[in-house]
Amino acid sequence: MSVRAGLRAVLVAAGLLAVAVTPVAAKPMLSVTMIEDSPCHFVVMYNWSNMGHGTDLTARIQLVALQGLNITPLALSSTSPVSGQFGEASAEFTSTEPAPYLYKAHVSLETSRGTVLPRTDLYSDYAASLPETCS
C-alpha cells in the first residue's frame, strides 16, 4: 500500500469514527394531555424533553375556560425547579363555574426570569366536546 493510500485510509477511518461518536441532536418533544375523570374535575399531564435552558425552569399548567372567543383563566399550578432536558408536571383542577364552558389546559416552561420558552407554550385538546356547567 502506498503512503498516500495509507493516509487516505486513516483519514476515512477517523472520519467514520467521528461520525459514530458524535451525538445526534435530539429533537424537542412536548405533550400535554387533559382528561376529565369525573364531572368538572380535570387532570393535566405535561411532558417534555430536549428543551434546553438548564435546570432552573418552572413548569406552569393553567386551567382555562372558553366561551365563544373569550378565554378565562381559572386556576394555575406551578412546579419548579425543573430541567429543560426532560421532565414532567401534572395538576388536578376542579371547576365550579356556573356558565357553560369548554375547558382546556394551557402549559409552558418559564426561565427563572419569567420568560416563557416559545416552543413550550401550548394548549391541550378540549376536555369534552360540548360546553358544561360546573356549579
MOMO-V18301 format. One record per pair of residues at least 24 apart in sequence whose C-alpha atoms are under 8 Angstrom apart, sorted by the first residue. I is the first residue (numbers start at 1). GAP is how many residues later the second one is. Records with the same first field share a line. If there is no record, write none. Layout:
# MOMO-V18301
I = GAP, GAP
This chain:
# MOMO-V18301
26 = 24
30 = 90
32 = 73, 75, 91, 92
33 = 91, 92
34 = 70, 71, 90, 91, 92, 93
35 = 92
36 = 91, 92
39 = 95
40 = 54, 55, 56, 94
41 = 51, 52, 53, 54
42 = 50, 51, 52, 85
43 = 47, 48, 49, 50
44 = 46, 47, 48, 61
45 = 43, 44, 45, 46
46 = 42, 43, 44, 61
47 = 39, 40, 41, 42
48 = 36, 37, 38, 39, 40
49 = 35, 36, 37, 38
50 = 34, 35, 36
51 = 33, 34, 35
52 = 31, 32, 33
53 = 30, 31, 32, 58
54 = 29, 30, 31
55 = 26, 27, 28, 29, 30
56 = 24, 25, 26, 27, 55, 56
57 = 24, 25, 26, 27, 52, 53, 54, 55
58 = 24, 51, 52, 53, 54
59 = 30, 48, 49, 50, 51
60 = 47, 48, 49, 50
61 = 29, 30, 44, 45, 46, 47
62 = 43, 44, 45
63 = 30, 40, 41, 42, 43
64 = 39, 40, 41, 42
65 = 36, 37, 38, 39
66 = 35, 36, 37, 38
67 = 33, 34, 35
95 = 39, 40
96 = 37, 38, 39
97 = 36, 37, 38
98 = 35, 36, 37
99 = 33, 34, 35, 36
100 = 31, 32, 33, 34
101 = 30, 31, 32
102 = 24, 25, 26, 27, 28, 29, 30
103 = 24, 25, 28
